[in-house]
Amino acid sequence: MKLLTTLLLATLFSLSSLYAQNRRLGVFSVAFYNVENLFDYEDDPYNDGDDDFTPDGAFNWTPALYERKLDNLARVLSRLGREHTPMGPAVIGIAEVENRRVMEDLARRPAIENMNLSVVHLESRDRRGIDLGFFYNPRLFTVCNYRLHPVIDPDREWWVTREVMVMSGYLAGERIHFINNHWPSRRGGTDTSHLRKLAATAMMQVVDSIQTAHSPDAKIILMGDFNDDPADPSLSVVVGAKRHQRDVQPGGFWNPFWNKHAQGHGTLVFQGRWNMFDQIIVSHSLLGDDLSSLRFWRSEIFKQDFLIHQTGRNRGVPFRSFQGTTFIGGYSDHLPVLMYLVREF
């Protein structure tokens, strides 16, 4: 009964422009958002990374500023995907959260509390104390399991970075797997590309385990802040995500954000230019015209005016939360990304 209700709800929110030959199509959105240092204001004695985010810390992080940050992020989440999916995204991958509490606090903010978002979170070993997580709408998506997969440097066993997070479940009655990532950053001009290749290798180990356990044609969505652009070797070679759909082989992946970046678009400004570090990548099994099961429809960067500086020396770049250690009232240094899936019912 629960699955039937989910399917009926999805059908109600179909996109009229996709009707053809009396077919009824359900539309589902999936999003990813790096929320830029969402810490609570209390000191966690087991997390050295949060020391600066307290009232007495470097960021002077007070309950009032925390709540303002939550309200800003809730404003963003309340608008994601609404043009084509009035219920909002079925799944939202999240990066840079301190713990489960901040995700639960965000889900309860007035702007989005009627979405009744559920939280998936696991503590990372990240030295900065920032984790990955998922929000999902339980009316649209049913979780079966989730776990973390470590990123390992065989030459430096002591090295620790954020794990790869996988969540599996059912969307529109179909088994689907979401893999969330926040790969090692580009620090101080040092070449850290080998670290992102390690993260890419770890992610593909998860892909291999899914395809072995379920099917080579398993429906898989990769998402995250990859700290690399689509053409960089970690994504184009290690992951093998293609620029053009026609080049994707069974078991492979297509990156719908590659052409957007080639056209000059991006999700953040790094060293004075737009980069496309935030991406959603889809498996071959989600491509094609057979709408009897879930298929990719379109992707977008959520670049609304309120998320961009409109004046001053930062004009045209994302309106971030922090300038140094000062909260400047913005949202994030990253823009969210979205993709849409459709299916005939």
Secondary structure, DSSP 8 states (H G I E B T S, - for coil): -HHHHHHHHHHHT--GGG--TT--EEEEEEEEEEEEEE--SS--TT-GGGTTSSTTSTT---HHHHHHHHHHHHHHHHHTTTTT-TT--SEEEEEEE-SHHHHHHHHTSTTTGGG--EEEE-----TT--EEEEEE-TTTEEEEEEEEE----TT-TT-----EEEEEEEETTEEEEEEEEE-----TT---HHHHHHHHHHHHHHHHHHHHHT-TT--EEEEEE-SS-TTSHIIIIII-EESSGGG--TT-EE-TTHHHHHTT--SEEETTEEE--EEEEEEGGG-SS-TTS-EEEEEEE---GGGB--SSTTTTSB--SEETTEE-S---SS--EEEEEEEE-
